Amino acid sequence: MKVFIENYRGWDISFDTDKESFYAQSDEYDVGETKKSFASAKKYIDDFLKDNLQFQPIWVERPVSQSR
């Protein structure tokens, strides 16, 4: 049985009483991970966000005007 603990940075952290482990689930990224401790589940979330939320610059050009 999973018992909800908290929502941390948009991720749901729960405790699985059958397996005696913590489970971090993100619906936004469609990712889940099982960890043995609450601290390691939070560290996994922090590392995941750090690795996957890097700013990627894009090039934006002004459209050419059709009327002259």
C-alpha positions in Angstrom: 0.0 0.0 0.0 1.3 3.4 -0.9 1.0 6.3 1.6 1.3 9.8 0.2 4.0 11.8 2.1 4.3 15.2 0.3 4.5 17.0 -3.0 8.1 18.2 -3.5 8.8 20.5 -6.4 5.8 19.1 -8.4 6.7 15.5 -7.6 4.6 13.2 -5.4 6.6 11.3 -2.8 4.9 8.3 -1.3 6.0 5.4 1.0 5.3 1.9 -0.2 4.6 -0.1 3.0 4.8 -3.5 1.2 8.3 -2.9 -0.2 9.4 -0.5 2.6 10.7 2.1 0.1 9.9 5.6 -1.1 8.5 6.3 -4.5 8.9 9.7 -6.3 6.5 10.2 -9.2 6.2 13.1 -11.7 3.1 13.2 -13.9 4.6 16.2 -15.8 7.8 14.3 -16.9 6.1 10.8 -16.8 9.0 9.5 -14.6 9.0 7.5 -11.4 11.8 6.2 -9.2 12.0 4.0 -6.1 14.5 4.9 -3.4 15.3 3.4 0.0 15.3 6.6 2.0 13.3 9.9 1.9 16.4 12.0 1.6 17.6 10.0 -1.4 14.2 10.4 -3.1 14.4 14.2 -2.7 18.0 14.2 -3.9 16.9 12.2 -7.0 14.3 14.9 -7.7 16.8 17.7 -7.3 19.3 16.0 -9.6 16.7 15.2 -12.2 15.5 18.8 -12.3 19.1 20.1 -12.4 20.0 17.8 -15.3 16.8 18.3 -17.3 15.9 21.9 -16.9 18.8 23.6 -18.7 18.0 26.7 -20.7 18.4 26.2 -24.4 18.6 29.5 -26.3 16.7 29.8 -29.6 17.1 32.2 -32.5 14.2 34.4 -33.3 14.0 36.4 -36.5 11.6 39.3 -37.2 9.2 38.5 -40.1 9.9 40.3 -43.4 7.2 42.9 -44.1 5.2 42.2 -47.2 3.9 45.7 -47.8 6.3 48.2 -49.5 
